[in-house]
Amino acid sequence: MPERSYGRPRRQSDTPSLGRGLAELAEQAASCTPASCGATATALLPQNAPTDTESDRTTAATHPDLSALVSVQLMSGEGPILSALDTGRPTGADDLLHDLRWPRYRARALDAGVRSSATLPFTCDGLTVTISVYGLRPGPLGKAAQGATELLGDLTTESLARDRLYRAALAQVHQLDAALRSRPVVDQACGIVMYVLGCGADRAFDLLRRTSQRTNRKLVDVAETVVRTRGRGLERRLIALDQDDSS
């Protein structure tokens, strides 16, 4: 598997399909690794990723005890997930009873009856996903996890990344559509302000913008008020703003 670079994980969220995709990935990874007792899947989001709903989780596990193993790694900053992210390569422990690299993860894993684990990292278009499989017995899970599980991780990460990009593009289209719909009313409001104050178009737009900021209202809402009232009742406020800038 080619080398990949990653940042530290952030426990954040993305689209609703991300949580479902990770849950399916964890279940399929466990099925593809006969020697495992279960699996977890995690997603690391870009710095500007939204964090909207609780259901948009970035960790999925086939068993609650395994979910706790992910949490202890993210909280302590140590463990096979963090090591796999740092190196961009699969990382595992053949026998946690004798592997002393990650004390807090090791203690939690042994307490849950986990003796071995392996983590595979994947990345695509800013989205990073890890798959971890766990065993109740010592043994080289890393080799067992590669193959079908590795292919599954690559395909799922690519699919989730495409879904994120599509949703982001769709949101941008909606924003542009809203901006285009609001442009005529803003232009009309600018015309009214220009008539009331006898100023130019740039000055009129700046006054509307400042009114929006001072009243904590959207620019289009301010513009709609100006158009609906034909500027009546706003003359003093606009003139005061204009005089403040002139002084």
C-alpha positions as CSV (number, residue, x, y, z in Angstrom):
1,M,0.0,0.0,0.0
2,P,1.5,3.4,-0.9
3,E,2.6,5.8,1.8
4,R,0.0,8.3,3.0
5,S,0.3,11.3,5.2
6,Y,-2.3,12.3,7.9
7,G,-3.0,14.8,10.6
8,R,-4.1,14.1,14.1
9,P,-7.7,12.9,14.4
10,R,-10.5,15.3,15.4
11,R,-13.7,13.9,16.8
12,Q,-16.0,15.8,14.5
13,S,-18.8,15.1,12.2
14,D,-19.8,15.3,8.6
15,T,-22.8,14.3,6.5
16,P,-25.4,11.7,7.8
17,S,-24.1,9.1,5.3
18,L,-20.7,9.2,6.9
19,G,-21.9,7.5,10.1
20,R,-23.8,4.9,8.2
21,G,-20.9,4.3,5.8
22,L,-18.5,3.8,8.7
23,A,-20.9,1.4,10.5
24,E,-21.2,-0.7,7.3
25,L,-17.4,-0.6,6.8
26,A,-16.7,-1.9,10.3
27,E,-19.2,-4.7,9.9
28,Q,-17.8,-5.8,6.6
29,A,-14.2,-5.5,7.8
30,A,-15.0,-7.8,10.7
31,S,-16.6,-10.3,8.2
32,C,-13.6,-10.1,5.9
33,T,-11.1,-10.9,8.7
34,P,-12.1,-14.3,10.1
35,A,-9.5,-14.2,12.9
36,S,-11.1,-11.0,14.3
37,C,-13.7,-10.6,17.0
38,G,-14.9,-7.3,15.7
39,A,-13.8,-4.0,14.0
40,T,-14.0,-0.3,14.2
41,A,-13.9,2.4,11.6
42,T,-13.0,6.1,12.1
43,A,-13.0,9.2,9.9
44,L,-10.8,12.3,10.2
45,L,-12.3,15.4,8.6
46,P,-10.7,18.4,7.1
47,Q,-10.3,21.5,9.3
48,N,-13.3,23.3,7.7
49,A,-15.7,20.3,8.0
50,P,-19.1,21.1,9.5
51,T,-20.2,19.7,12.8
52,D,-24.0,19.7,12.6
53,T,-25.7,16.7,14.2
54,E,-25.0,14.0,16.7
55,S,-25.9,11.3,14.2
56,D,-23.0,12.5,11.9
57,R,-20.5,10.5,14.0
58,T,-17.0,9.7,12.9
59,T,-16.5,6.5,14.8
60,A,-18.3,3.2,14.3
61,A,-17.8,-0.1,16.1
62,T,-19.2,-3.6,15.9
63,H,-19.3,-3.7,19.7
64,P,-19.4,-1.0,22.5
65,D,-16.2,-2.3,24.1
66,L,-14.4,-1.7,20.8
67,S,-15.7,1.8,20.5
68,A,-14.1,2.5,23.9
69,L,-10.8,1.4,22.5
70,V,-11.0,4.1,19.8
71,S,-12.0,6.7,22.4
72,V,-9.0,5.9,24.7
73,Q,-6.6,6.3,21.8
74,L,-8.1,9.7,20.7
75,M,-8.1,11.0,24.3
76,S,-4.6,9.8,25.2
77,G,-2.9,10.4,21.8
78,E,-1.4,6.9,21.7
79,G,-2.3,3.6,20.1
80,P,-2.3,1.8,16.8
81,I,-4.7,4.3,15.1
82,L,-2.4,7.2,15.9
83,S,0.7,5.3,14.9
84,A,-0.9,4.3,11.6
85,L,-1.9,7.9,10.9
86,D,1.7,9.1,11.7
87,T,3.4,6.6,9.4
88,G,0.7,6.2,6.8
89,R,1.1,2.4,7.0
90,P,-0.7,-0.5,8.7
91,T,0.1,-0.8,12.4
92,G,-0.7,-3.6,14.8
93,A,0.1,-5.6,17.8
94,D,0.4,-9.4,17.6
95,D,0.1,-9.8,21.4
96,L,-0.8,-6.9,23.6
97,L,0.1,-9.0,26.7
98,H,3.7,-8.5,25.7
99,D,3.5,-5.3,23.5
100,L,4.3,-2.3,25.8
101,R,4.2,0.5,23.2
102,W,0.8,2.0,24.1
103,P,0.2,1.6,27.9
104,R,-3.3,3.2,28.1
105,Y,-4.6,1.5,25.0
106,R,-3.0,-1.8,26.0
107,A,-4.6,-1.7,29.5
108,R,-8.1,-0.9,28.1
109,A,-7.7,-3.6,25.4
110,L,-6.6,-6.3,27.8
111,D,-9.4,-5.4,30.1
112,A,-11.9,-6.0,27.2
113,G,-10.2,-9.3,26.4
114,V,-8.5,-8.1,23.3
115,R,-5.1,-9.6,22.7
116,S,-4.2,-8.5,19.2
117,S,-5.2,-5.7,16.8
118,A,-4.3,-4.2,13.4
119,T,-5.1,-0.8,11.9
120,L,-5.2,0.1,8.2
121,P,-5.2,3.8,7.1
122,F,-6.8,5.2,3.9
123,T,-7.2,8.7,2.5
124,C,-8.9,10.3,-0.5
125,D,-9.7,14.0,-1.3
126,G,-9.1,15.3,2.3
127,L,-11.0,12.5,4.0
128,T,-9.0,10.0,6.1
129,V,-10.4,6.7,7.3
130,T,-9.0,4.0,9.4
131,I,-10.1,0.4,9.8
132,S,-9.1,-1.5,13.0
133,V,-9.7,-5.2,13.5
134,Y,-9.3,-6.9,16.9
135,G,-8.7,-10.5,18.1
136,L,-9.3,-12.3,21.3
137,R,-6.2,-14.4,20.7
138,P,-2.6,-13.4,19.9
139,G,-1.6,-13.5,16.2
140,P,-0.6,-11.4,13.2
141,L,-3.9,-9.8,12.4
142,G,-2.1,-7.3,10.1
143,K,-1.7,-9.9,7.3
144,A,-5.2,-11.2,7.8
145,A,-6.6,-7.7,7.5
146,Q,-4.9,-7.0,4.2
147,G,-6.4,-8.2,1.0
148,A,-10.2,-8.0,0.9
149,T,-10.3,-5.6,3.9
150,E,-7.7,-3.3,2.4
151,L,-9.6,-3.2,-0.9
152,L,-12.8,-2.6,1.0
153,G,-11.2,0.3,2.8
154,D,-9.9,1.9,-0.4
155,L,-13.3,1.7,-2.1
156,T,-15.3,2.9,0.9
157,T,-13.0,5.9,1.6
158,E,-13.2,6.9,-2.1
159,S,-17.0,6.6,-2.0
160,L,-17.4,8.6,1.2
161,A,-15.0,11.3,-0.1
162,R,-17.0,11.6,-3.3
163,D,-20.2,11.9,-1.3
164,R,-18.7,14.7,0.8
165,L,-17.5,16.6,-2.2
166,Y,-20.9,16.2,-3.9
167,R,-22.8,17.5,-0.8
168,A,-20.3,20.4,-0.5
169,A,-20.9,21.3,-4.2
170,L,-24.6,21.1,-3.7
171,A,-24.5,23.4,-0.7
172,Q,-22.5,25.9,-2.8
173,V,-25.0,25.8,-5.6
174,H,-27.8,26.5,-3.1
175,Q,-25.8,29.5,-1.7
176,L,-25.2,30.9,-5.2
177,D,-28.8,30.4,-6.1
178,A,-29.8,32.3,-2.9
179,A,-27.4,35.1,-3.8
180,L,-28.7,35.4,-7.3
181,R,-32.3,35.5,-6.1
182,S,-31.4,38.3,-3.6
183,R,-29.5,40.4,-6.0
184,P,-32.5,42.2,-7.7
185,V,-34.0,43.3,-4.3
186,V,-30.6,44.6,-3.2
187,D,-30.2,46.6,-6.4
188,Q,-33.7,48.1,-5.9
189,A,-32.8,49.1,-2.3
190,C,-29.6,50.7,-3.5
191,G,-31.6,52.7,-6.0
192,I,-33.9,54.0,-3.3
193,V,-31.0,54.9,-1.0
194,M,-29.3,56.7,-3.9
195,Y,-32.5,58.7,-4.5
196,V,-32.9,59.5,-0.7
197,L,-29.3,60.6,-0.1
198,G,-28.3,61.6,-3.6
199,C,-25.2,59.3,-3.4
200,G,-23.6,56.9,-5.8
201,A,-24.2,53.2,-6.1
202,D,-21.1,52.1,-4.2
203,R,-22.0,54.4,-1.3
204,A,-25.6,53.2,-1.2
205,F,-24.5,49.6,-1.0
206,D,-22.0,50.3,1.7
207,L,-24.7,52.0,3.8
208,L,-27.0,49.0,3.4
209,R,-24.2,46.7,4.4
210,R,-23.4,48.7,7.5
211,T,-27.1,48.8,8.4
212,S,-27.1,45.1,8.1
213,Q,-24.1,44.7,10.5
214,R,-25.4,47.2,13.1
215,T,-28.9,45.7,13.2
216,N,-27.6,42.1,13.0
217,R,-29.8,41.3,10.1
218,K,-29.1,39.8,6.7
219,L,-28.4,42.2,3.9
220,V,-31.3,40.9,1.9
221,D,-33.6,41.4,4.8
222,V,-32.5,45.0,5.1
223,A,-32.9,45.5,1.4
224,E,-36.4,44.0,1.4
225,T,-37.4,46.4,4.2
226,V,-36.1,49.4,2.2
227,V,-38.0,48.3,-0.9
228,R,-41.2,47.5,1.0
229,T,-41.2,50.9,2.8
230,R,-39.8,52.8,-0.2
231,G,-37.2,54.1,2.3
232,R,-39.7,55.8,4.5
233,G,-38.6,55.8,8.1
234,L,-35.0,55.0,7.2
235,E,-34.0,58.4,6.0
236,R,-32.6,59.5,9.4
237,R,-30.7,56.3,10.0
238,L,-29.2,56.4,6.5
239,I,-28.3,60.0,6.8
240,A,-26.8,59.5,10.2
241,L,-24.6,56.7,8.9
242,D,-23.6,58.8,5.9
243,Q,-22.7,61.7,8.2
244,D,-20.7,59.5,10.5
245,D,-18.5,58.4,7.6
246,S,-18.2,61.9,6.4
247,S,-17.1,63.3,9.7
